[in-house]
Amino acid sequence: MKLPPCAAALAAAFLLAYVTGASGMSAAQAADASALPSVNMEAAVKAAQIDPRRADDTLTPGAKASVLLVEQALRDRHLLDAKWVDGYFGTTTVAAFAKFQKSLGFTGLAANGLPGETSLTKLGAGRFTVTHIIRPGARVSAGDVVVDTRTRSMLAEAKRLLGRDLVLLQGSYNPGGDPTSAGTHDGGGVVDISVDGMDSATRTAVVRALRRVGFAAWVRSPDQADWPWHIHAAAINDTDLSSQAQHQIGDYYLGLNGLAGRGPDDGPKVPIRTWEEYERR
């Protein structure tokens, strides 16, 4: 039903009053914010993982508008040459965003080149708002290892789908903990899972469940490297990812196995989605 003009005006006024009252913003500030374009953080972070791994300049679907806004802001801060403002979140844009994060005083994982909530919001001040915000959450214990709360929630849902527990061999935030991991566990969002007692079908079922909830996941065997049988999983769009884990996720989207040789994906075929996309399904 279409509201009469007077009723529509009253409804708009009520909504503005509610928003400004709840947030503490003045009406003018709220009006200014509503007039700004928005950056979809989920889309921008996804592009920052995939685009640097592409062999061409194909844009990540659904990310161009958000990436352009980020690149324009980086350009205007003299961190990115104008020729790279193209909607493609490649290595040059990742490096420029990392420079911006460092200019804010961030170090380590907070300056990994993936747009985090704080850095993206600061970059967009007066230029754009940020929607579809991703929060890895605090670091928490999961058995004998450490993960972030987002990863813990993803693992809990995978366990629910499987109807069985999963034993973690290695968690996240473990720099130098296992040299065979090549730095993938240095940041957040990455775990190794025991396959003791699992047959081939069960291992595949576990990988399928992990992929369904938003992990890039693979069965790893001793034939691939100097490691025992296990399942390796990296949480797509976790903004605490190490650069090595970012590359694995980019390769996963491109149909590869996440190893240095960049061979074809050998896991079960599952529609690729993030944890947030899974929750909205």
Backbone hydrogen bonds in HBPLUS format (Angstrom, degrees):
<---DONOR---> <-ACCEPTOR-->    atom                        ^
c    i                          cat <-CA-CA->   ^        H-A-AA   ^      H-
h    n   atom  resd res      DA  || num        DHA   H-A  angle D-A-AA Bond
n    s   type  num  typ     dist DA aas  dist angle  dist       angle   num
A0007-ALA N   A0004-PRO O   3.03 MM   3  5.27 114.0  2.48 104.3 120.1     1
A0008-ALA N   A0004-PRO O   2.88 MM   4  6.10 160.2  1.92 162.5 169.2     2
A0009-ALA N   A0005-PRO O   3.01 MM   4  6.17 154.4  2.08 144.9 151.1     3
A0010-LEU N   A0006-CYS O   3.06 MM   4  6.32 156.2  2.11 144.7 150.9     4
A0011-ALA N   A0007-ALA O   2.92 MM   4  6.14 157.9  1.96 148.7 154.9     5
A0012-ALA N   A0008-ALA O   2.97 MM   4  6.19 156.8  2.02 146.7 152.6     6
A0013-ALA N   A0009-ALA O   2.96 MM   4  6.17 155.3  2.02 146.0 152.9     7
A0014-PHE N   A0010-LEU O   2.88 MM   4  6.12 156.3  1.93 149.2 155.7     8
A0015-LEU N   A0011-ALA O   2.96 MM   4  6.18 160.9  2.00 149.1 153.9     9
A0016-LEU N   A0012-ALA O   2.98 MM   4  6.19 161.6  2.02 148.7 153.3    10
A0017-ALA N   A0013-ALA O   2.96 MM   4  6.15 157.9  2.01 146.4 152.6    11
A0018-TYR N   A0014-PHE O   2.87 MM   4  6.12 152.0  1.95 148.1 156.3    12
A0019-VAL N   A0015-LEU O   2.93 MM   4  6.15 167.1  1.95 155.2 157.7    13
A0020-THR N   A0016-LEU O   2.97 MM   4  6.09 169.5  1.99 152.0 155.1    14
A0021-GLY N   A0017-ALA O   2.94 MM   4  5.91 152.6  2.02 139.2 147.4    15
A0022-ALA N   A0018-TYR O   2.94 MM   4  6.07 157.5  1.99 149.3 155.0    16
A0023-SER N   A0019-VAL O   3.07 MM   4  6.14 150.8  2.15 145.7 153.0    17
A0024-GLY N   A0020-THR O   2.87 MM   4  5.53 132.9  2.09 139.5 148.9    18
A0030-ALA N   A0026-SER O   2.94 MM   4  6.21 161.3  1.98 154.3 159.4    19
A0031-ALA N   A0027-ALA O   2.92 MM   4  6.10 156.2  1.98 145.9 152.5    20
A0032-ASP N   A0028-ALA O   2.93 MM   4  6.14 155.6  1.99 146.0 152.7    21
A0033-ALA N   A0029-GLN O   2.92 MM   4  6.14 160.2  1.96 150.4 155.5    22
A0034-SER N   A0030-ALA O   2.96 MM   4  6.14 157.6  2.01 147.5 153.4    23
A0035-ALA N   A0031-ALA O   3.21 MM   4  6.36 128.6  2.49 135.8 147.9    24
A0035-ALA N   A0032-ASP O   3.15 MM   3  5.23 138.2  2.33  96.7 108.5    25
A0036-LEU N   A0033-ALA O   3.15 MM   3  5.37 154.8  2.21 105.5 113.0    26
A0129-THR N   A0037-PRO O   2.95 MM  92  6.42 155.8  2.01 151.0 156.6    27
A0039-VAL N   A0129-THR O   2.81 MM  90  6.19 159.7  1.85 156.7 160.7    28
A0131-THR N   A0039-VAL O   2.92 MM  92  6.09 169.8  1.94 152.8 155.1    29
A0044-ALA N   A0040-ASN O   3.02 MM   4  6.30 162.5  2.05 156.8 162.1    30
A0041-MET N   A0131-THR O   2.98 MM  90  6.04 166.1  2.00 151.4 151.3    31
A0045-VAL N   A0041-MET O   2.91 MM   4  6.02 169.8  1.92 158.3 160.5    32
A0046-LYS N   A0042-GLU O   3.04 MM   4  6.13 157.3  2.09 143.7 150.5    33
A0047-ALA N   A0043-ALA O   3.02 MM   4  6.23 160.8  2.06 147.9 152.7    34
A0048-ALA N   A0044-ALA O   3.01 MM   4  6.26 147.9  2.11 143.4 152.5    35
A0049-GLN N   A0046-LYS O   3.14 MM   3  5.35 144.4  2.27 102.3 112.4    36
A0050-ILE N   A0046-LYS O   3.07 MM   4  6.36 157.7  2.13 152.2 158.6    37
A0051-ASP N   A0047-ALA O   2.88 MM   4  5.49 153.3  1.95 143.4 151.6    38
A0053-ARG N   A0050-ILE O   2.93 MM   3  5.59 151.6  2.01 122.5 131.3    39
A0054-ARG N   A0051-ASP O   3.15 MM   3  5.36 164.8  2.18 112.1 116.9    40
A0063-ALA N   A0060-THR O   3.09 MM   3  5.65 157.6  2.14 145.4 143.9    41
A0067-VAL N   A0063-ALA O   2.90 MM   4  5.99 169.1  1.92 167.8 171.5    42
A0068-LEU N   A0064-LYS O   2.89 MM   4  6.02 162.2  1.92 158.5 162.8    43
A0069-LEU N   A0065-ALA O   3.28 MM   4  6.50 156.6  2.34 141.3 146.5    44
A0070-VAL N   A0066-SER O   3.13 MM   4  6.45 156.7  2.19 148.6 154.8    45
A0071-GLU N   A0067-VAL O   2.83 MM   4  6.07 166.4  1.85 157.1 160.9    46
A0072-GLN N   A0068-LEU O   2.83 MM   4  5.96 158.4  1.87 152.1 157.8    47
A0073-ALA N   A0069-LEU O   3.14 MM   4  6.29 154.8  2.20 141.2 147.4    48
A0074-LEU N   A0070-VAL O   3.00 MM   4  6.30 154.1  2.07 149.4 156.9    49
A0075-ARG N   A0071-GLU O   2.82 MM   4  6.02 155.1  1.88 149.0 156.2    50
A0076-ASP N   A0072-GLN O   2.99 MM   4  6.20 160.0  2.03 146.4 151.1    51
A0077-ARG N   A0074-LEU O   3.17 MM   3  5.11 140.5  2.33  94.7 106.2    52
A0079-LEU N   A0074-LEU O   2.93 MM   5  5.25 167.3  1.94 156.8 154.0    53
A0078-HIS N   A0075-ARG O   2.81 MM   3  4.97 155.5  1.87 113.0 116.9    54
A0084-TRP N   A0081-ASP O   2.97 MM   3  5.79 164.4  1.99 126.0 130.8    55
A0085-VAL N   A0082-ALA O   3.10 MM   3  5.41 167.8  2.12 114.5 117.3    56
A0086-ASP N   A0084-TRP O   3.00 MM   2  5.53 119.9  2.38 109.7  93.0    57
A0094-VAL N   A0090-GLY O   2.94 MM   4  6.23 162.0  1.98 157.6 163.6    58
A0095-ALA N   A0091-THR O   2.92 MM   4  6.06 161.3  1.95 144.5 149.5    59
A0096-ALA N   A0092-THR O   2.98 MM   4  6.18 150.7  2.07 139.7 148.1    60
A0097-PHE N   A0093-THR O   2.85 MM   4  6.09 156.0  1.91 150.5 156.8    61
A0098-ALA N   A0094-VAL O   2.93 MM   4  6.19 154.2  2.00 148.4 155.9    62
A0099-LYS N   A0095-ALA O   3.01 MM   4  6.29 148.6  2.11 142.8 150.9    63
A0100-PHE N   A0096-ALA O   3.03 MM   4  6.38 151.4  2.11 144.2 151.8    64
A0101-GLN N   A0097-PHE O   2.91 MM   4  6.24 159.4  1.95 151.4 156.8    65
A0102-LYS N   A0098-ALA O   2.94 MM   4  6.21 155.5  2.00 147.3 153.8    66
A0103-SER N   A0099-LYS O   2.90 MM   4  6.15 141.9  2.05 141.7 152.6    67
A0103-SER N   A0100-PHE O   3.04 MM   3  4.95 119.9  2.41  92.4 108.1    68
A0104-LEU N   A0101-GLN O   3.08 MM   3  5.23 141.5  2.23  98.6 109.8    69
A0106-PHE N   A0101-GLN O   3.14 MM   5  5.54 153.1  2.22 150.9 143.8    70
A0105-GLY N   A0102-LYS O   2.90 MM   3  5.01 156.7  1.96 104.9 112.1    71
A0110-ALA N   A0107-THR O   3.15 MM   3  5.53 134.3  2.37 144.2 136.9    72
A0111-ALA N   A0108-GLY O   2.96 MM   3  5.53 161.5  1.99 116.9 122.5    73
A0120-LEU N   A0116-GLY O   2.88 MM   4  5.76 161.8  1.92 152.7 158.5    74
A0121-THR N   A0117-GLU O   3.03 MM   4  6.04 155.3  2.09 141.8 148.9    75
A0122-LYS N   A0118-THR O   2.95 MM   4  6.16 158.3  2.00 151.2 157.2    76
A0123-LEU N   A0119-SER O   2.92 MM   4  6.08 156.2  1.98 145.5 152.2    77
A0124-GLY N   A0120-LEU O   3.05 MM   4  6.19 145.7  2.17 140.3 149.0    78
A0125-ALA N   A0122-LYS O   3.33 MM   3  5.26 164.5  2.35 102.0 106.6    79
A0127-ARG N   A0124-GLY O   2.70 MM   3  4.93 164.2  1.73 133.3 136.3    80
A0128-PHE N   A0124-GLY O   2.85 MM   4  4.79 165.4  1.87 132.5 136.6    81
A0150-ARG N   A0136-PRO O   2.96 MM  14  5.05 157.2  2.01 157.9 151.7    82
A0149-THR N   A0138-ALA O   3.01 MM  11  5.78 132.3  2.25 148.4 162.4    83
A0140-VAL N   A0147-VAL O   2.70 MM   7  5.57 167.4  1.72 165.9 170.1    84
A0147-VAL N   A0140-VAL O   2.94 MM   7  5.57 163.0  1.97 163.1 168.2    85
A0142-ALA N   A0145-VAL O   2.78 MM   3  5.37 163.5  1.81 150.9 151.7    86
A0145-VAL N   A0142-ALA O   3.33 MM   3  5.37 168.1  2.35 115.5 117.3    87
A0172-SER N   A0146-VAL O   2.70 MM  26  5.66 166.1  1.72 176.0 177.2    88
A0152-ARG N   A0148-ASP O   2.97 MM   4  6.27 158.4  2.01 153.8 160.8    89
A0153-SER N   A0149-THR O   2.98 MM   4  6.17 154.9  2.05 144.1 149.7    90
A0154-MET N   A0150-ARG O   3.03 MM   4  6.34 154.0  2.10 147.4 154.7    91
A0155-LEU N   A0151-THR O   2.91 MM   4  6.18 160.1  1.95 154.9 159.7    92
A0156-ALA N   A0152-ARG O   2.95 MM   4  6.16 155.1  2.02 146.4 153.4    93
A0157-GLU N   A0153-SER O   3.08 MM   4  6.33 152.5  2.16 145.4 151.7    94
A0158-ALA N   A0154-MET O   3.00 MM   4  6.29 155.9  2.06 147.3 154.3    95
A0159-LYS N   A0155-LEU O   2.91 MM   4  6.15 157.6  1.96 150.7 156.6    96
A0160-ARG N   A0156-ALA O   3.01 MM   4  6.25 150.0  2.10 139.7 148.0    97
A0161-LEU N   A0157-GLU O   2.95 MM   4  6.24 158.1  2.00 151.2 156.2    98
A0162-LEU N   A0158-ALA O   3.02 MM   4  6.23 152.6  2.09 146.5 153.9    99
A0163-GLY N   A0159-LYS O   2.76 MM   4  5.78 143.3  1.89 147.8 158.0   100
A0194-SER N   A0167-VAL O   2.83 MM  27  5.51 167.1  1.84 164.8 169.2   101
A0169-LEU N   A0192-ASP O   2.76 MM  23  5.34 155.1  1.82 136.6 144.5   102
A0170-GLN N   A0192-ASP O   3.45 MM  22  5.00 161.6  2.49 125.3 125.7   103
A0192-ASP N   A0170-GLN O   2.90 MM  22  5.00 156.0  1.96 141.2 142.4   104
A0173-TYR N   A0187-GLY O   2.70 MM  14  4.58 172.4  1.70 131.7 132.5   105
A0174-ASN N   A0185-HIS O   2.81 MM  11  5.51 177.9  1.82 148.7 148.2   106
A0177-GLY N   A0174-ASN O   3.03 MM   3  5.31 164.7  2.06 132.3 131.3   107
A0181-SER N   A0178-ASP O   2.94 MM   3  5.61 162.8  1.97 122.7 128.4   108
A0182-ALA N   A0179-PRO O   3.39 MM   3  5.78 169.3  2.40 110.5 113.7   109
A0184-THR N   A0181-SER O   3.09 MM   3  5.73 172.7  2.10 125.0 126.9   110
A0186-ASP N   A0183-GLY O   3.13 MM   3  5.20 164.0  2.15 108.2 112.5   111
A0188-GLY N   A0240-ASP O   2.88 MM  52  4.79 161.1  1.91 112.5 116.4   112
A0235-ALA N   A0189-GLY O   2.66 MM  46  4.77 159.0  1.70 140.5 148.3   113
A0191-VAL N   A0233-ALA O   2.93 MM  42  5.45 159.7  1.97 157.0 163.6   114
A0233-ALA N   A0191-VAL O   2.96 MM  42  5.45 163.6  1.98 169.2 168.4   115
A0193-ILE N   A0231-ILE O   2.75 MM  38  4.95 157.8  1.80 145.9 153.7   116
A0231-ILE N   A0193-ILE O   2.98 MM  38  4.95 157.8  2.03 142.7 148.8   117
A0198-MET N   A0195-VAL O   2.97 MM   3  5.34 158.8  2.01 138.4 137.0   118
A0203-ARG N   A0199-ASP O   2.98 MM   4  6.27 161.8  2.01 159.4 164.7   119
A0204-THR N   A0200-SER O   3.05 MM   4  6.28 159.4  2.10 148.4 153.7   120
A0205-ALA N   A0201-ALA O   2.97 MM   4  6.19 151.2  2.05 140.7 149.1   121
A0206-VAL N   A0202-THR O   2.93 MM   4  6.23 151.2  2.02 150.8 157.8   122
A0207-VAL N   A0203-ARG O   3.09 MM   4  6.39 163.9  2.11 151.4 155.0   123
A0208-ARG N   A0204-THR O   2.91 MM   4  6.13 157.2  1.96 149.4 156.2   124
A0209-ALA N   A0205-ALA O   3.03 MM   4  6.26 159.0  2.07 146.1 150.8   125
A0210-LEU N   A0206-VAL O   2.97 MM   4  6.22 161.6  2.01 153.5 158.6   126
A0211-ARG N   A0207-VAL O   2.90 MM   4  6.11 158.7  1.95 151.1 156.8   127
A0212-ARG N   A0208-ARG O   2.96 MM   4  6.17 151.1  2.04 145.9 154.2   128
A0213-VAL N   A0209-ALA O   3.30 MM   4  6.60 145.8  2.42 145.4 152.1   129
A0215-PHE N   A0210-LEU O   2.99 MM   5  5.39 157.8  2.04 144.5 142.7   130
A0214-GLY N   A0211-ARG O   3.21 MM   3  5.27 157.6  2.26 103.7 110.5   131
A0236-ILE N   A0214-GLY O   3.02 MM  22  5.89 157.5  2.07 158.7 164.9   132
A0216-ALA N   A0234-ALA O   2.78 MM  18  5.17 166.4  1.80 152.7 154.7   133
A0234-ALA N   A0216-ALA O   2.86 MM  18  5.17 157.3  1.91 141.6 148.9   134
A0218-TRP N   A0232-HIS O   2.93 MM  14  5.49 152.4  2.01 153.1 162.1   135
A0232-HIS N   A0218-TRP O   2.90 MM  14  5.49 156.4  1.96 164.7 168.4   136
A0220-ARG N   A0230-HIS O   2.70 MM  10  5.31 175.5  1.70 165.8 166.0   137
A0230-HIS N   A0220-ARG O   3.05 MM  10  5.31 154.5  2.12 145.3 148.9   138
A0224-GLN N   A0221-SER O   3.05 MM   3  5.71 162.6  2.08 119.7 124.8   139
A0227-TRP N   A0225-ALA O   2.85 MM   2  5.65 133.9  2.06 107.4  93.1   140
A0238-ASP N   A0235-ALA O   3.29 MM   3  5.78 155.4  2.35 134.3 130.9   141
A0241-LEU N   A0238-ASP O   3.21 MM   3  5.78 157.1  2.26 123.8 123.8   142
A0246-GLN N   A0242-SER O   2.92 MM   4  6.23 153.5  1.99 151.6 159.9   143
A0247-HIS N   A0243-SER O   3.08 MM   4  6.32 154.1  2.15 144.4 150.1   144
A0248-GLN N   A0244-GLN O   3.11 MM   4  6.46 149.3  2.20 141.0 149.3   145
A0249-ILE N   A0245-ALA O   3.07 MM   4  6.36 158.7  2.11 151.8 156.1   146
A0250-GLY N   A0246-GLN O   2.97 MM   4  6.26 158.4  2.02 150.6 157.0   147
A0251-ASP N   A0247-HIS O   2.93 MM   4  6.15 158.0  1.98 149.0 154.6   148
A0252-TYR N   A0248-GLN O   2.92 MM   4  6.19 148.2  2.02 143.6 152.8   149
A0253-TYR N   A0249-ILE O   3.12 MM   4  6.45 157.5  2.17 151.9 155.5   150
A0254-LEU N   A0250-GLY O   3.24 MM   4  6.50 134.2  2.46 134.9 147.3   151
A0254-LEU N   A0251-ASP O   2.94 MM   3  4.88 126.6  2.23  93.8 109.2   152
A0256-LEU N   A0251-ASP O   2.88 MM   5  5.06 158.6  1.93 140.8 141.1   153
A0255-GLY N   A0252-TYR O   3.10 MM   3  5.22 162.9  2.13 110.0 111.6   154
A0265-ASP N   A0255-GLY O   2.97 MM  10  5.31 155.5  2.04 125.7 121.2   155
A0257-ASN N   A0263-GLY O   2.84 MM   6  5.57 143.1  1.97 149.5 151.4   156
A0262-ARG N   A0259-LEU O   2.96 MM   3  5.36 156.9  2.02 113.2 120.8   157
A0278-TYR N   A0274-THR O   2.92 MM   4  6.20 149.5  2.02 145.0 153.9   158
A0279-GLU N   A0275-TRP O   2.93 MM   4  6.22 157.2  1.98 150.3 156.0   159
A0280-ARG N   A0276-GLU O   3.14 MM   4  6.36 139.8  2.31 139.1 149.1   160
A0281-ARG N   A0278-TYR O   3.16 MM   3  5.22 160.0  2.20 105.7 111.9   161
